[in-house]
Amino acid sequence: MRTASVLGMAKCQAVNTSARLLRLLSLLQARTSWPGPELAERLGVTTRTLRRDVTRLRELGYPVEAVSGRFGGYELAPGGALPPLLLDDEEAVAVALGLRAAAGGGLPGFEDAALAALSKIDQVLPSRLRERVAALEAATVRLGRAGPPGERLDTSLLVTLAQATRGPERVRFRYVDSASNTTERHVEPFQIVRAGRRWYLVARDRDRDAWRTFRVDRMSDVARTGMRFVHQDPPDAAEFVAEGLAVSAYSWQARVVLDVTVEEARRMVAPTIGVIEQSDAATVLRIGADDLDWIARYLASLPCRFRVIEPDDLRQSVARLATQLATSG
């Protein structure tokens, strides 16, 4: 009995030591440098035990350096090999999503390396986190290239929306529109669209009985309701968002024929700027703005000939711009 008790105590001490070493490694990765006494206090051990734990980490290949002096302490230095990283849940989801984007061509030239790293991450990712990554990936479509940094988002909010779209499950949230009006919304989420650095939720608004687009950074208090539903005639989410961003949100809406193929036009015009359509044998650009002179200047910047279909006021703006350019310089 005494031998079993001693073995049990030894096993418990080994487990505690291993857990403490993982905690120590996590703290060293979280900050550039730690004073010894503060690090020991965070771990709940003496400075002598801390020194022994640091020695154990060094024996395992972790390059922990001791810096002497008044502002000295312990720090994890770059080593000859990459040691295992400790990630919290949000960090693990972010890394997995970033690797998926890179493996899919989001980082040209690094697809193979990203795929290899992703396979290692997926192998050890807990099922609860793997489900969150899969939910966000399945619910998201991308529209155009990344633009300037957008609003900082709470990853858990995106994951909540993604899981609701997979249900599908209705959600409620508070929404602040472009005029700073706050409303309560009850919607049936369909898909998340990433346009540049911004994220949009395409959903059917139950109170308004219409499909709507919601900027995710303007949403708060998002809650899944547990109520299931069946989608009825959902739109193409990317086209729906593009229409709102490029055309319908503005007071002026124009249609212009571009003297290039549809494929060439889509390479020239970002989907957040204008919508390219095939009309009979013509390539038509639909574009919106609150200032027709802006549209005229944008058309003049395109490397192709064009013809304005509507409105007539845009033809006048183009004519004025042409006269100005012809007489300048």
Salt bridges, closest charged atoms under 4 A:
GLU38 OE2 - ARG31 NH1 3.34
ASP53 OD2 - ARG20 NE 2.55
ASP53 OD1 - ARG56 NH1 2.71
ASP89 OD1 - ARG128 NH2 3.08
GLU90 OE2 - ARG132 NH2 2.82
ASP122 OD1 - ARG100 NH2 3.80
GLU137 OE2 - ARG142 NH2 3.94
GLU169 OE1 - ARG224 NH2 3.17
GLU184 OE2 - ARG174 NH1 2.82
GLU188 OE2 - ARG170 NE 3.49
GLU188 OE1 - ARG204 NH1 3.38
GLU188 OE2 - ARG206 NH1 3.13
ASP205 OD2 - ARG185 NH1 2.88
ASP205 OD2 - ARG208 NH1 3.07
ASP209 OD1 - ARG204 NH2 2.67
ASP217 OD2 - ARG215 NH2 2.74
ASP221 OD2 - ARG174 NE 3.68
GLU243 OE1 - ARG286 NH2 2.52
GLU277 OE2 - ARG286 NH2 3.00
ASP293 OD1 - ARG320 NH2 3.36
GLU310 OE2 - ARG255 NH1 3.89
ASP312 OD1 - ARG315 NH1 2.05
